[in-house]
Amino acid sequence: MPKFLIQASYTTEGTKGLLKEGASGRREAVEQVVSGLGGRVEAMYFTFGADDLVMIVDFPDAVSMAAVSLTVKASGTVQTRATPLVTLDEIDEAVRREVSFRAAGA
């Protein structure tokens, strides 16, 4: 199942919600939306700095990840970035594939 790194920053309204319901309340909400599309939350951590939260989630496909991302962003309570995570075996497979490419200006 494809894995994604999610980096999130709460808006002022999102932070107010976090203060009201706590981290465990947010975890339950995240797990519900992810599992609702056949996914799984592998890890979820609150952080300091530019991001408030980082997660690793598994989804059956990129379309499921996109559906969650669009819905969460539309709430206006959190800004997110989703990065696909590629395994070492997948990179090994990519290295073995022949790619025809001409560099610009070559």
C-alpha positions as CSV (number, residue, x, y, z in Angstrom):
1,M,0.0,0.0,0.0
2,P,1.5,3.4,-0.9
3,K,2.8,5.5,2.0
4,F,2.6,9.3,2.3
5,L,4.4,11.7,4.6
6,I,1.9,14.3,5.7
7,Q,3.2,17.6,7.1
8,A,0.5,19.9,8.6
9,S,0.2,23.3,10.1
10,Y,-2.9,24.4,12.0
11,T,-4.6,27.7,11.2
12,T,-5.7,29.9,14.2
13,E,-9.2,28.2,14.1
14,G,-7.6,24.7,13.9
15,T,-5.4,25.5,16.9
16,K,-8.4,26.5,18.9
17,G,-10.0,23.2,18.0
18,L,-6.9,21.3,19.1
19,L,-6.9,23.2,22.4
20,K,-10.6,22.3,22.9
21,E,-10.4,18.6,22.1
22,G,-6.7,17.7,22.7
23,A,-4.3,15.6,20.6
24,S,-6.2,12.3,21.2
25,G,-9.3,13.8,19.7
26,R,-7.5,14.8,16.6
27,R,-5.9,11.3,16.3
28,E,-9.4,9.8,16.5
29,A,-10.6,12.1,13.7
30,V,-7.6,11.4,11.5
31,E,-7.9,7.6,12.0
32,Q,-11.6,7.8,11.1
33,V,-11.1,9.6,7.9
34,V,-8.0,7.5,6.8
35,S,-9.6,4.2,7.7
36,G,-12.8,5.3,5.9
37,L,-11.0,5.2,2.6
38,G,-9.2,1.9,3.4
39,G,-6.0,3.5,4.8
40,R,-4.1,3.2,8.0
41,V,-2.2,5.7,10.2
42,E,1.3,4.4,10.8
43,A,2.6,7.2,12.8
44,M,1.4,10.6,14.1
45,Y,3.6,13.1,15.9
46,F,3.1,16.7,17.0
47,T,6.1,18.9,16.3
48,F,7.6,22.3,17.0
49,G,8.5,24.7,14.2
50,A,7.0,25.3,10.8
51,D,4.8,22.2,11.0
52,D,2.5,21.4,13.9
53,L,2.0,17.7,12.9
54,V,3.7,15.0,10.9
55,M,2.2,11.7,10.0
56,I,2.9,8.6,7.9
57,V,-0.2,7.2,6.4
58,D,-0.9,4.3,4.1
59,F,-3.6,4.5,1.4
60,P,-4.8,2.0,-1.2
61,D,-4.0,4.5,-3.9
62,A,-3.1,8.2,-4.7
63,V,-6.7,9.0,-5.5
64,S,-7.7,8.2,-1.9
65,M,-4.9,10.4,-0.6
66,A,-6.0,13.2,-2.9
67,A,-9.6,12.9,-1.7
68,V,-8.6,13.2,2.0
69,S,-6.2,16.1,1.2
70,L,-8.8,18.1,-0.7
71,T,-11.4,17.6,2.1
72,V,-9.0,18.5,4.9
73,K,-7.8,21.6,3.1
74,A,-11.3,22.7,2.3
75,S,-12.0,22.9,6.1
76,G,-9.7,25.9,6.4
77,T,-8.4,24.6,9.7
78,V,-5.1,23.1,8.5
79,Q,-2.6,23.5,5.7
80,T,-1.1,20.2,4.6
81,R,1.6,18.8,2.3
82,A,1.6,15.2,1.2
83,T,4.8,13.6,0.0
84,P,4.7,10.1,-1.5
85,L,7.2,7.8,0.2
86,V,9.2,5.4,-2.1
87,T,10.7,2.2,-0.7
88,L,14.3,1.1,-1.4
89,D,13.0,-1.8,-3.5
90,E,10.9,0.6,-5.6
91,I,14.0,2.8,-6.2
92,D,16.0,-0.4,-7.2
93,E,13.2,-1.2,-9.7
94,A,13.3,2.4,-11.0
95,V,17.1,2.2,-11.4
96,R,16.7,-0.9,-13.6
97,R,14.2,0.7,-16.0
98,E,15.6,2.2,-19.2
99,V,14.7,5.8,-19.7
100,S,15.2,7.7,-23.0
101,F,16.0,11.3,-22.2
102,R,17.7,14.2,-23.9
103,A,18.9,17.0,-21.7
104,A,17.9,20.6,-22.6
105,G,20.4,22.1,-25.0
106,A,22.0,18.7,-25.8
